[in-house]
């Protein structure tokens, strides 16, 4: 029995070895690279997502299409392979998975050659952007208001990718428009924001200002002028120049900005922004003269 | 230190620093060019080494740089922040030299020595998905479906015959589709061409595109998909827009007392000992952030640190910046003597005016205005 076993190993073994290695030799070189090494080599795109997206979703067509090179939100939702599945469930689950780590890149590492790393351009951030784009297109069909909460979207206003910030705001205003306080909720978010993030928020909110909420908007501008740093105030005012403020409102903002008159660079910028705001509103105003 | 990175840095530095002959300059370019399909449309100045003077290539490139930089930075002028304006102009004149030797497209005789099909087909790019992205964008390939990516491994072993056939079919289809790609290997040319037009594809593996060396890996949606690489102006516009964001943040935050007062602040590297803005540092930091990402903005301060893996990058940028700031001291416009780009007298004066204004904190625009159309 033992002799037969040994004999069969000597016969079968080489056959298996030949079948295995001869097929490997014919394979193109790139297919010989083990998957885990491929992950290390590229460290971007789909392979980064594979570390965070639940395994059962990674096999789905919804995942493949979401991460496709030629992704477009309208085409994604119209794709029969996507609509055949439960797209809503997939998007919600993928969103939940990404939410845990997208701000930090979900493990994506800097490029080996030059150390390049931009948190705004990671695969997880771009994927989050795509989810928001899709949600905005078909919010009711995807029941997006149930899984994109107001708090989650507010959190996105502070990320590094400007497209995600803008899409988050748009989703807030669309998905949660039934909430009468949504505009004020968004305005309050500005308290946590600085620089271009605050400017993006206030600039985008200009599209939703009406006679009922304009006073609150102006109050926030005042608050920013009073409490934020010069850089943030400058950026915000630059984006809200067309608000059509009264002379009194412009003076009130100016009053709060006089504290920056020794910060020559930013004060020059503030002077320019406020001057433009005044001009667009039919007034004249010089911050430099006002603060003398 | 990472040995692979060391080797790459040394080779890149050697390639760029040893350009002391025409053959060397053209040789470096040739190593970094992909060949454009004769049927493809491109727009903007094309570098032809022998006729660059008659083509007025230097003027065309400099004009685009000044115009696009002015569009980005003119608000600084309107504000009264003229130093910031000229610092950005210096940055805008330096980066395309540092990144792409002021070359985006070039035209060469249709000879074998100029063919680098490996670059044309992105074969130097090792990452599977980036390699695929390159081929989809530049070679008109169809993406390989997920289920076909492991076919070779299972070929003939576990009944993957159908998958193997589909993969072969796709490979054949992509071979055919390549004829309509933006880039075309020389082996697929008709043979009737007298010249080849080429696009610079730099970086170690050919994944950095054009005069601004925009990475294939990170700029698909806003640069590659809308095919901005087909235009010199749109490429410069895109690259300058990206770097301007870094510049704005550095400058805006740099002058904010909160950041200056905090010695731990990562913006403190942009002020001098008197707490005033150091515009040279702002220029260097903006490029460091462009090259390495936002968190690398102060990387240039460790230029002499032997532990700094990327010191060579910032040293190289400093050299390029000196080339720019020597434009008002009689230096030619261009990467080196052999790559110099002759300019008209108006353009020389305009560039000199930019540098003088930057150095002396003035705002004389007699010649600049003629170029940017004020």
Interface residues (C-beta under 8 A of the other chain):
Chain A: X19 X20 X23 X24 X26 X27 X28 X30 X31 X32 X38 X41 X42 X43 X44 X45 X46 X47 X64 X68 X69 X70 X110 X111 X112 X113 X114 X115 X116 X117 X118 X119 X121 X126 X160 X195 X196 X229 X230 X231 X234 X235 X263 X264 X265 X266 X268 X269 X271 X272
Chain B: X2 X4 X5 X8 X75 X78 X79 X80 X81 X84 X126 X127 X128 X129 X130 X132 X133 X136 X143 X145 X146 X149 X150 X151 X152 X153 X154 X155 X156 X157 X203 X204 X205 X215 X217 X218 X219 X220 X221 X245 X248 X249 X251 X252 X253 X255 X256 X257 X258 X277 X291 X292 X293 X294 X295 X296 X309 X310 X313
